[in-house]
Amino acid sequence: MTDESSTEHYFTADPSVPFERIPLTAEVWGRELDLVSGSGVFAQGRLDIGTAVLFRETEPPAAGRILDLGCGYGVIGLAIASVLPDARVTGVDVNERAVLLANENAAALGLANYRASTPEQASEQEYDEIWSNPPIRIGKQALHELLLTWLPRLVPGGRAVMVVGKNLGADSLQRWLTEQGHPTTRLASAKGFRVLETRRS
């Protein structure tokens, strides 16, 4: 697989590859979620290692308004919605196929407190927490623009929790976020990934 095809889902709202739904079971915070992923969407047919580390090294957030940034087929936001029925969880992704799958998964799981949309359609203006396995491979500039767009939508005292590969620049991202006025610390490190927490000061 070329780099171009493997990263197509980050750039293409309606990928040209044929759409095939691929089921999987993800273990999240001690429970199993039966989900459907798809071709042209990140981590098709599996729970990627970074997201698995995120679940293993954290506890679910407190109830509130939660954003799953770059939601893919929805696993992070759906996990939060499943353990926090009082939370309002929003998934956001530029890939329309991912948004479709995330909403289908929410319906199949009976999670009325979850809704995925493209960034332009996101209805919430503020969030108590942002959770993300961010799309690092879109490139540093695009990633920085993405984070500087959404982190300011945290309420005062809110936080973002992100998992980033060490070899993909987790430590430099931590420093950069802190320099930008978004104090960021490392919550955990496992399997070559960092779990970072960014606080809204």
C-alpha positions as CSV (number, residue, x, y, z in Angstrom):
1,M,0.0,0.0,0.0
2,T,1.4,3.4,-1.0
3,D,1.5,6.3,1.4
4,E,-0.9,8.1,-0.9
5,S,-3.6,5.4,-0.6
6,S,-3.0,4.8,3.1
7,T,-3.6,8.4,3.9
8,E,-6.4,9.1,1.4
9,H,-9.0,9.0,4.1
10,Y,-7.5,12.1,5.8
11,F,-7.9,14.3,2.7
12,T,-10.9,13.0,0.8
13,A,-14.4,13.7,2.0
14,D,-15.8,11.2,-0.4
15,P,-13.0,8.6,-1.2
16,S,-12.9,7.1,-4.6
17,V,-12.2,3.5,-3.4
18,P,-15.3,1.2,-3.4
19,F,-17.1,1.3,-0.1
20,E,-17.1,-2.0,1.8
21,R,-18.4,-2.2,5.4
22,I,-16.1,-4.3,7.7
23,P,-17.3,-5.4,11.1
24,L,-15.2,-5.5,14.2
25,T,-15.5,-5.8,18.0
26,A,-13.6,-3.3,20.1
27,E,-12.8,-3.7,23.8
28,V,-13.2,-0.3,25.5
29,W,-13.0,0.4,29.2
30,G,-13.9,-3.2,30.0
31,R,-16.8,-3.5,27.7
32,E,-17.1,-4.8,24.1
33,L,-18.6,-2.7,21.3
34,D,-19.7,-4.3,18.0
35,L,-18.9,-1.8,15.4
36,V,-18.7,-1.5,11.6
37,S,-15.7,0.2,9.9
38,G,-15.2,0.6,6.2
39,S,-12.8,0.9,3.3
40,G,-11.5,4.5,2.9
41,V,-11.8,5.1,6.7
42,F,-8.9,5.1,9.2
43,A,-8.2,1.7,10.9
44,Q,-10.7,-0.4,8.8
45,G,-11.5,-3.7,10.4
46,R,-9.6,-3.1,13.6
47,L,-9.0,-1.0,16.7
48,D,-5.7,0.7,16.0
49,I,-2.9,0.4,18.5
50,G,-3.0,4.1,19.5
51,T,-6.7,4.1,20.3
52,A,-6.3,0.8,22.3
53,V,-3.5,2.5,24.3
54,L,-5.8,5.5,24.9
55,F,-8.5,3.3,26.4
56,R,-6.1,1.3,28.4
57,E,-4.3,4.3,29.9
58,T,-7.3,6.5,30.8
59,E,-10.6,6.5,32.6
60,P,-13.7,7.7,30.9
61,P,-14.3,11.5,31.1
62,A,-16.9,13.1,33.3
63,A,-20.3,13.7,31.8
64,G,-20.7,16.9,29.7
65,R,-20.2,17.9,26.1
66,I,-17.5,15.8,24.6
67,L,-15.9,16.1,21.2
68,D,-14.3,13.1,19.4
69,L,-12.1,15.0,16.9
70,G,-11.3,13.1,13.8
71,C,-13.8,10.4,14.8
72,G,-13.3,7.9,12.0
73,Y,-16.0,5.2,12.4
74,G,-16.7,6.6,15.8
75,V,-15.0,4.2,18.3
76,I,-13.7,6.8,20.8
77,G,-16.9,8.9,21.0
78,L,-19.1,5.8,21.0
79,A,-17.2,4.4,23.9
80,I,-17.7,7.6,25.8
81,A,-21.4,7.7,24.9
82,S,-21.8,4.1,26.0
83,V,-20.4,4.6,29.5
84,L,-21.8,8.1,30.0
85,P,-25.5,8.1,29.0
86,D,-25.8,11.7,30.3
87,A,-23.0,13.0,28.1
88,R,-23.6,14.8,24.8
89,V,-21.0,13.3,22.4
90,T,-20.1,14.8,19.0
91,G,-17.9,13.1,16.5
92,V,-16.3,15.3,13.8
93,D,-14.5,14.1,10.7
94,V,-13.9,15.5,7.2
95,N,-14.5,12.1,5.7
96,E,-18.3,11.8,4.9
97,R,-17.9,8.0,4.8
98,A,-16.6,8.1,8.4
99,V,-19.5,10.3,9.5
100,L,-22.0,7.9,8.0
101,L,-20.4,4.9,9.7
102,A,-20.2,6.6,13.0
103,N,-23.9,7.5,13.0
104,E,-24.8,4.0,11.8
105,N,-22.8,2.6,14.7
106,A,-24.5,4.9,17.2
107,A,-27.9,3.8,15.9
108,A,-27.0,0.1,16.0
109,L,-25.8,0.5,19.6
110,G,-28.9,2.6,20.6
111,L,-26.8,5.6,21.6
112,A,-29.1,8.6,21.2
113,N,-26.5,10.8,23.0
114,Y,-24.0,10.6,20.1
115,R,-24.0,12.4,16.7
116,A,-21.3,12.6,14.1
117,S,-21.0,15.3,11.5
118,T,-18.5,17.1,9.3
119,P,-16.8,20.1,10.9
120,E,-19.1,22.6,9.1
121,Q,-22.2,20.9,10.6
122,A,-20.9,20.6,14.2
123,S,-23.6,22.2,16.3
124,E,-21.9,22.5,19.7
125,Q,-19.9,25.7,20.1
126,E,-18.1,24.7,23.3
127,Y,-16.9,21.4,24.8
128,D,-16.0,20.3,28.2
129,E,-13.5,17.7,26.9
130,I,-12.0,16.8,23.5
131,W,-10.8,13.3,22.9
132,S,-8.8,12.4,19.9
133,N,-6.4,10.1,18.0
134,P,-5.6,13.0,15.8
135,P,-4.7,12.6,12.1
136,I,-1.0,13.2,12.4
137,R,-0.3,12.3,8.8
138,I,-2.1,15.3,7.4
139,G,1.1,17.1,8.1
140,K,2.4,19.4,10.8
141,Q,0.9,22.6,9.5
142,A,-2.6,21.1,8.8
143,L,-2.5,19.4,12.2
144,H,-1.5,22.6,14.0
145,E,-4.4,24.5,12.2
146,L,-6.8,21.7,13.2
147,L,-5.8,21.9,16.9
148,L,-5.8,25.7,17.0
149,T,-9.3,25.6,15.5
150,W,-10.8,23.2,18.1
151,L,-8.9,23.6,21.3
152,P,-10.2,27.2,21.8
153,R,-13.7,25.7,21.9
154,L,-12.9,24.0,25.2
155,V,-14.7,25.7,28.2
156,P,-12.4,27.3,30.7
157,G,-10.9,24.5,32.8
158,G,-11.8,22.0,30.0
159,R,-9.2,19.5,28.7
160,A,-8.2,17.6,25.6
161,V,-6.9,14.0,25.8
162,M,-5.0,12.8,22.7
163,V,-2.9,9.8,21.8
164,V,0.0,10.4,19.5
165,G,2.8,8.1,18.3
166,K,6.2,9.0,19.8
167,N,7.8,8.5,16.3
168,L,5.2,10.8,14.8
169,G,6.2,13.7,16.9
170,A,4.3,13.4,20.2
171,D,7.0,15.1,22.3
172,S,7.4,18.0,19.9
173,L,3.7,18.4,19.7
174,Q,3.5,18.5,23.5
175,R,6.1,21.3,23.6
176,W,4.4,23.2,20.7
177,L,1.0,23.1,22.3
178,T,2.4,24.4,25.6
179,E,4.2,27.2,23.7
180,Q,0.9,28.2,22.0
181,G,-0.7,28.7,25.5
182,H,-2.3,25.3,25.7
183,P,-0.5,23.7,28.7
184,T,0.1,20.0,27.8
185,T,1.4,17.2,30.0
186,R,2.0,13.5,29.4
187,L,-0.5,11.2,31.1
188,A,1.0,7.9,30.0
189,S,3.4,6.3,27.6
190,A,3.0,2.8,26.2
191,K,3.7,0.8,23.0
192,G,5.4,3.8,21.4
193,F,2.5,6.1,22.0
194,R,2.1,9.1,24.3
195,V,-1.3,10.0,25.9
196,L,-1.3,13.8,26.2
197,E,-3.6,16.0,28.2
198,T,-4.1,19.6,27.2
199,R,-5.8,22.0,29.6
200,R,-7.7,25.1,28.7
201,S,-6.2,27.8,31.0
